[in-house]
Amino acid sequence: MEKEIIFLVEEDSEGGYTAKALGYSIYTEAESIGEFKTMIQDAVLCHFSGCMEF
Protein backbone atom coordinates (compact mmCIF):
# COMPACT_ATOMS: atom_id res chain seq x y z
CA MET A 1 0.00 0.00 0.00
CA GLU A 2 1.54 3.30 -1.08
CA LYS A 3 1.01 6.49 0.89
CA GLU A 4 1.59 10.01 -0.24
CA ILE A 5 3.91 12.18 1.82
CA ILE A 6 3.72 15.91 1.16
CA PHE A 7 6.79 18.05 1.82
CA LEU A 8 6.90 21.77 2.46
CA VAL A 9 10.04 23.00 0.68
CA GLU A 10 11.39 26.42 1.58
CA GLU A 11 14.40 28.46 0.60
CA ASP A 12 16.66 28.97 3.62
CA SER A 13 17.65 32.56 4.43
CA GLU A 14 21.28 31.42 4.78
CA GLY A 15 21.27 29.57 1.46
CA GLY A 16 20.06 26.17 0.36
CA TYR A 17 16.65 24.66 0.99
CA THR A 18 14.77 22.83 3.74
CA ALA A 19 11.99 20.26 3.47
CA LYS A 20 9.52 19.19 6.17
CA ALA A 21 7.04 16.36 5.72
CA LEU A 22 3.50 17.32 6.66
CA GLY A 23 2.15 14.89 9.27
CA TYR A 24 5.48 13.08 9.77
CA SER A 25 8.63 13.91 11.71
CA ILE A 26 10.77 13.93 8.57
CA TYR A 27 13.09 16.86 7.89
CA THR A 28 15.99 17.33 5.50
CA GLU A 29 17.99 20.07 3.85
CA ALA A 30 20.06 20.45 0.69
CA GLU A 31 22.19 23.03 -1.05
CA SER A 32 20.22 22.85 -4.31
CA ILE A 33 16.82 21.77 -5.58
CA GLY A 34 18.63 19.14 -7.63
CA GLU A 35 19.87 17.43 -4.44
CA PHE A 36 16.40 17.23 -2.94
CA LYS A 37 15.23 14.05 -4.63
CA THR A 38 18.06 12.05 -3.10
CA MET A 39 17.92 13.81 0.28
CA ILE A 40 14.15 13.34 0.62
CA GLN A 41 14.35 9.68 -0.39
CA ASP A 42 17.10 9.10 2.20
CA ALA A 43 15.13 10.92 4.92
CA VAL A 44 11.98 8.89 4.22
CA LEU A 45 13.88 5.59 4.19
CA CYS A 46 15.61 6.47 7.47
CA HIS A 47 12.33 7.51 9.08
CA PHE A 48 10.52 4.28 8.26
CA SER A 49 13.46 1.88 8.76
CA GLY A 50 14.70 3.40 12.03
CA CYS A 51 17.96 4.71 10.56
CA MET A 52 20.17 6.62 13.00
CA GLU A 53 22.52 9.45 11.97
CA PHE A 54 25.57 10.29 14.02
Secondary structure as the mmCIF struct_conf table of DSSP 4:
data_model
#
loop_
_struct_conf.conf_type_id
_struct_conf.id
_struct_conf.beg_label_comp_id
_struct_conf.beg_label_asym_id
_struct_conf.beg_label_seq_id
_struct_conf.end_label_comp_id
_struct_conf.end_label_asym_id
_struct_conf.end_label_seq_id
STRN STRN1 PHE A 7 GLU A 11
TURN_TY1_P TURN_TY1_P1 SER A 13 GLU A 14
BEND BEND1 GLY A 15 GLY A 16
STRN STRN2 TYR A 17 ALA A 21
TURN_TY1_P TURN_TY1_P2 LEU A 22 GLY A 23
BEND BEND2 TYR A 24 TYR A 24
STRN STRN3 TYR A 27 ALA A 30
BEND BEND3 GLU A 31 SER A 32
HELX_RH_AL_P HELX_RH_AL_P1 ILE A 33 SER A 49
TURN_TY1_P TURN_TY1_P3 GLY A 50 GLY A 50
#
